[in-house]
Each structure stands twice: as C-alpha cells, then as structure tokens.
C-alpha cells in the first residue's frame, strides 16, 4: 500500500505522541541531575553508556537492523516476522559471547581505564544485552507497522534513568552503578510493554534458521564498518574530554549531550516510520518511487526548519538557569544541536537492500 507524505506525518505524530513522555523524562532527568548527581558521577555513567553504544554499533545493532528488512519481507509474504526475529536474536548471541570475553579481558588488564568494579562490569554487560534485544524488538515492530509500540517502548526505557536520579535525590548512593541499574530496569519494563503491543497473530513460536542467520551476516557485513565510524565519532568526544579534562569536565559535557539526545530521539521516531517504505522502495526504485522519496525529504526538511530555531531559543533560556557546576554546558549544547541537520540526512539515506542469493 502506497503511503503519502501526509501518512508519514500522521504516523510520525503518533510515534511522537507516545514518545512525548520519554522526551519529558529525558529533560526532567537532566534537570534533576544538575541538583542530585555530581558531574564526576554523571560523567562516569555517561562514559559507561558510551561503551554500550559503541559495542552495540560495532557488534550487535547491525544484526537488529536486519530484522526490519527480513521481517518486513516475511510479513509481506503473509508471515509473522517471528522467524526472522528469532534468527536475528540467535545471530546476536553468537556475536555477543566473544564481545563479553574481550570486554572482560580489557576490564581486567586495564582497570584504571574504566570506572567502577566488577559489579559495574556485570551491570554494563547486562544493560548491553538488554539494549540489543530491545533494538531487535523495535525493528520487528517497524516491520509490522506497529509504530505506536516503538514510541511506547522508547518512552518507558527513558523512565529508568529518571527513576535512578530520583532515587539518588532521595538518598541512594550517588554512583554510576545506581544510574546504570535504573537504565537496565527501564529497558526491562520497555520489553515487557513491547510484548503486550504485538498482535496475537504475530506471537508465533519460531526456531532460528541457519540460512536466515547466514543471510543476515551476508547483508550486514558492511553496516558495522559505517556504524562503528559514525557511533565512535559521536561518542569519542566524551572520551577525549574525560582523558584530557577529567571526569568532572566529562560530566558537564555529558549533561549537554544528554539533552542533545532528545533531538536524536525525535529523529529516530521519524526513521522508524520511514524505514518500511524505504525498504519497500529499494528493489523497485523508479520514477514514482524517487518522487515519493523526494516528498519524504521535503516533509522532513519542513519539520526541521520549524523545530531547530525553537530548540536553539530554548537552549538560550536554559543556559541562564543552570547551576554553577553545570554552567559551562550551555555553549556545548548549542554546538551539539547544530549537528541535527546532518543526523537527519543520515536517516533519509535509507537502508541498503539485502543481497539476492542464487
């Protein structure tokens, strides 16, 4: 079924409606953190989150992205998409175990490079695994056109860090472990909600297929290279700030970056709505398909033209109200928001087609 730009806008609005709670949670979390969480602790927490994001991009996210393509094709053939999902999770397990082993060796060989103890490492790995599963679930929901489920899951996941910051404000230890635990709990709640969103007809028990796993690896060998480069470049700045400025300075920078993620989350909701159409267009790109893609560019550009100036104005007022220990974050946040147009162009480029097997 062909969807028009108005359909795209309506679906994106639906996702944003569900995600509004998540946006509010992210902003409130950042605001409360300036009062309850010392910059050094926030910097340690954000450093751990950066490790999770880089590990996801290099080793796991590209497998989850394959779910959108293979599950979508399964759904188009009157399937449930569950077989593609099961195969993707199995592929993630195959990759995840060596990642854990290498991470453990690094943690033991160079403990001074990482904040926390072995308990922190276990929380880190658990959170990584939960995020990997949540990504696969989100892409499966894309394939089913259950966009409201994506928004709901994202919003619930953002409530976890908020709960952790509130717990610190109420007297819990102000440590990165507490913040990381809250993040993990939020993802668990999001996964539980996702299970309830999936229609009963799609909840079919399926076994992974080695052929599908092989297809996923054949499809996905290139995205890890591009994904690693993009994500490392997105997170390496906090590593440099931490290395040359110190954990407290990294915390101030991380606070600005946490608000920048609100804009990134809005763009991700746009990506989730557009991805199925871009997948459908890939094998049959023609004059009509190119026109549809142009309409999508125009719609997204109009949304950005409205949102970006409003965001920059809000930053100006926000910077005035920041506590002294986080005051330096205002200019940094303005620079980060200025990168949003480049992020939008990346989203609009669309996913590549899977290889055809002979």
C-alpha positions in Angstrom: 0.0 0.0 0.0 1.4 3.4 -1.0 1.7 5.9 1.8 1.7 9.7 1.1 3.7 12.4 2.9 0.5 13.1 5.0 0.5 9.4 6.1 4.2 9.8 7.1 3.4 12.9 9.1 0.4 11.2 10.8 2.4 8.1 11.7 5.4 10.2 13.0 2.9 12.3 15.0 1.6 9.1 16.5 5.1 7.9 17.5 5.9 11.4 18.9 2.7 11.3 20.9 3.8 8.1 22.6 7.3 9.4 22.9 6.4 12.7 24.5 6.6 11.1 27.9 10.1 9.9 27.0 11.2 13.3 26.0 9.8 14.8 29.2 11.5 12.1 31.2 14.9 12.8 29.5 14.6 16.5 30.1 13.5 16.1 33.7 16.3 13.6 34.3 18.9 16.1 33.0 17.4 18.9 35.1 17.3 16.9 38.3 20.8 15.5 37.6 22.2 19.0 37.9 21.0 19.0 41.5 21.3 15.4 42.7 24.2 14.0 40.7 27.8 15.3 40.9 29.4 16.0 37.5 32.0 13.3 38.1 29.4 10.6 38.7 27.3 11.7 35.7 30.5 11.6 33.6 31.3 8.1 34.8 27.7 7.0 34.0 27.8 8.6 30.5 31.2 7.0 29.8 29.7 3.6 30.5 26.7 4.4 28.3 29.1 5.4 25.5 30.8 2.0 25.8 27.4 0.3 25.4 26.5 2.4 22.4 29.8 1.7 20.6 29.6 -2.0 21.4 26.1 -2.1 20.0 27.1 -0.3 16.8 30.1 -2.5 16.1 28.8 -5.9 17.1 25.0 -6.0 17.6 22.9 -3.2 16.1 23.6 -4.1 12.5 22.0 -7.5 13.3 19.0 -5.8 14.8 18.7 -3.6 11.7 18.4 -6.7 9.6 15.2 -7.6 11.4 13.4 -4.7 9.8 14.3 -5.9 6.3 13.9 -9.7 6.7 10.9 -9.5 9.0 9.3 -7.0 6.6 9.7 -9.3 3.7 8.3 -12.2 5.8 5.3 -10.1 6.8 4.7 -9.2 3.1 4.5 -12.9 2.3 1.8 -13.3 4.9 4.2 -14.4 7.6 4.5 -13.1 11.2 8.1 -12.0 11.1 8.9 -14.1 14.1 11.2 -16.4 12.3 13.4 -13.5 11.1 13.3 -12.1 14.7 14.4 -15.5 16.2 17.2 -15.8 13.7 18.5 -12.3 14.4 18.5 -12.9 18.2 20.4 -16.1 17.6 22.9 -14.2 15.5 23.3 -11.6 18.3 24.1 -14.4 20.8 26.8 -15.7 18.5 28.4 -12.3 18.4 27.7 -11.3 22.0 29.6 -14.1 23.7 33.0 -13.1 22.2 32.3 -9.5 22.9 31.8 -10.2 26.6 35.0 -12.3 26.7 37.0 -9.4 25.1 35.4 -6.8 27.3 36.2 -8.9 30.5 39.9 -9.2 29.4 40.1 -5.4 28.8 38.4 -4.7 32.2 41.0 -6.9 34.0 44.1 -5.8 32.1 43.4 -2.0 32.3 41.1 -1.4 35.2 42.3 2.2 35.5 40.6 3.0 32.2 37.1 2.1 33.4 35.1 3.5 36.3 33.7 1.1 38.9 34.3 -2.5 40.0 33.5 -6.0 38.7 29.9 -5.3 39.8 29.9 -2.4 37.4 31.1 -4.7 34.6 28.2 -7.1 35.2 25.7 -4.2 35.1 27.4 -3.0 32.0 27.1 -6.3 30.2 23.6 -6.9 31.3 22.5 -3.5 30.1 24.2 -4.1 26.8 22.3 -7.4 26.3 19.0 -5.7 27.1 19.6 -2.9 24.7 20.5 -5.3 21.9 17.2 -7.2 22.4 15.2 -4.0 22.6 16.7 -2.9 19.3 15.7 -6.1 17.6 12.2 -5.8 19.1 11.9 -2.2 17.8 12.9 -3.2 14.3 10.4 -6.1 14.4 7.7 -3.6 15.4 8.7 -1.5 12.4 8.2 -4.4 10.1 4.7 -4.9 11.5 3.9 -1.2 11.2 3.3 -1.1 15.0 4.8 2.4 15.3 3.0 3.2 18.5 4.7 0.3 20.1 8.1 1.8 19.2 7.2 5.1 20.8 5.8 3.4 23.9 9.0 1.2 24.4 11.3 4.2 23.9 9.4 6.3 26.4 9.3 3.6 29.1 13.1 2.9 28.7 13.7 6.6 29.4 11.8 6.4 32.7 14.5 4.1 34.1 17.3 6.8 34.3 14.8 9.2 35.7 13.9 6.8 38.5 17.5 6.3 39.3 18.2 10.1 39.6 15.1 10.4 41.8 16.5 7.5 43.9 19.8 9.4 44.3 18.0 12.5 45.3 16.1 10.5 47.9 19.2 9.2 49.5 20.5 6.3 47.3 24.3 6.3 46.7 25.3 8.8 44.0 27.2 6.2 41.9 27.3 5.3 38.2 26.2 1.8 39.3 22.8 3.1 40.5 22.2 5.1 37.3 23.2 2.1 35.2 20.9 -0.2 37.2 18.0 2.2 36.7 18.7 2.3 32.9 18.6 -1.6 32.8 15.3 -1.7 34.7 13.8 0.8 32.3 14.7 -1.4 29.3 13.2 -4.5 31.0 9.9 -2.5 31.5 10.0 -1.5 27.8 10.5 -5.1 26.7 7.5 -6.1 28.8 5.4 -3.4 27.2 6.5 -4.5 23.7 5.3 -8.0 24.3 1.8 -6.6 25.1 1.8 -4.4 21.9 2.5 -7.2 19.4 -0.8 -8.6 17.9 -1.7 -12.1 19.0 -1.3 -13.4 15.4 2.3 -12.3 15.3 3.2 -14.1 18.6 4.2 -17.3 16.9 6.9 -19.5 18.3 9.7 -19.9 15.7 13.1 -21.5 15.6 16.1 -19.7 14.2 17.1 -20.9 10.7 20.8 -21.1 9.8 20.0 -20.0 6.3 18.4 -16.8 7.6 21.3 -16.3 10.0 23.7 -16.6 7.1 21.6 -14.1 5.1 21.7 -11.7 8.0 25.5 -11.9 8.2 25.8 -11.5 4.4 23.5 -8.5 4.4 25.2 -6.9 7.4 28.9 -7.2 7.0 29.1 -3.6 5.7 26.9 -1.7 8.2 29.2 -2.5 11.2 32.0 -0.5 9.5 29.9 2.5 8.8 28.0 2.2 12.1 31.3 1.9 14.1 32.7 5.0 12.4 29.5 7.0 13.0 29.0 6.0 16.6 32.6 6.2 17.7 32.8 9.7 16.2 29.6 10.5 18.1 30.9 9.3 21.4 34.7 9.7 21.3 34.4 13.4 22.3 33.4 12.4 25.8 36.4 10.0 25.9 38.7 12.9 24.9 37.1 15.3 27.5 37.5 12.6 30.1 41.1 11.9 29.2 42.3 15.5 29.0 39.9 17.4 31.2 38.9 14.9 33.8 35.8 13.0 34.9 34.0 16.2 36.2 34.5 18.0 33.0 33.3 15.0 31.1 30.2 15.0 33.3 29.4 18.6 32.3 29.9 17.7 28.6 27.8 14.5 29.1 25.0 16.6 30.6 24.8 18.7 27.4 25.0 15.6 25.3 22.1 14.0 27.2 19.8 16.9 26.2 21.0 16.7 22.6 19.7 13.1 22.7 16.2 14.5 22.9 16.6 15.8 19.3 18.2 12.5 18.3 15.2 10.6 19.8 12.8 12.6 17.8 14.7 11.8 14.6 14.8 8.1 15.5 11.0 8.2 15.6 11.0 9.7 12.1 13.4 6.9 11.0 11.1 4.2 12.4 8.2 5.5 10.4 10.1 5.9 7.1 12.1 2.7 7.2 9.4 0.2 6.0 8.6 2.5 3.0 12.3 2.8 2.1 12.7 -1.0 2.3 9.7 -1.4 0.0 11.2 1.1 -2.4 14.7 -0.5 -2.6 14.0 -3.4 -5.0 11.8 -1.3 -7.3 13.2 2.3 -7.3 11.7 4.1 -10.3 10.4 7.5 -11.2 7.4 7.2 -8.9 9.5 5.8 -6.1 12.0 8.6 -6.5 9.2 11.1 -6.3 8.0 9.5 -3.0 11.5 9.8 -1.6 11.6 13.4 -2.6 8.3 14.1 -0.8 9.8 12.4 2.3 12.8 14.7 2.1 10.6 17.8 1.8 8.4 16.8 4.7 11.3 16.1 7.0 13.1 19.3 6.0 10.0 21.3 6.8 9.7 19.7 10.2 13.4 20.5 10.9 13.0 24.1 9.7 10.4 24.6 12.4 12.0 22.7 15.2 15.6 23.8 15.1 15.2 27.5 15.7 12.8 26.8 18.6 15.3 24.4 20.1 18.1 27.0 19.9 15.9 29.5 21.6 15.1 27.1 24.4 18.8 26.5 25.0 19.4 30.2 25.5 16.9 30.4 28.3 18.1 27.0 29.8 21.7 28.2 30.0 20.8 31.1 32.2 19.1 28.8 34.8 21.9 26.2 35.1 23.6 25.6 38.5 27.2 26.8 38.7 28.8 23.4 38.5 27.0 22.7 35.1 27.1 26.3 33.8 29.7 25.5 31.1 27.3 23.1 29.4 25.2 25.8 27.6 27.5 26.6 24.7 28.3 22.9 24.3 24.7 22.1 23.9 24.2 24.8 21.3 27.0 23.3 19.2 25.6 19.8 19.5 22.1 20.9 18.4 23.7 22.4 15.3 24.6 18.9 14.2 20.9 17.8 13.9 20.6 18.5 10.2 23.4 16.1 9.4 21.7 13.4 11.5 18.5 14.0 9.5 20.3 13.5 6.2 21.7 10.2 7.5 18.3 8.9 8.4 16.8 9.9 5.0 19.5 8.0 3.1 17.6 4.8 3.8 18.7 1.2 4.3 20.5 -0.8 1.6 18.8 -3.8 0.0 19.7 -7.3 1.0 21.8 -9.4 -1.4 19.9 -11.8 -3.7 21.0 -15.4 -3.2 21.3 -17.7 -6.2 
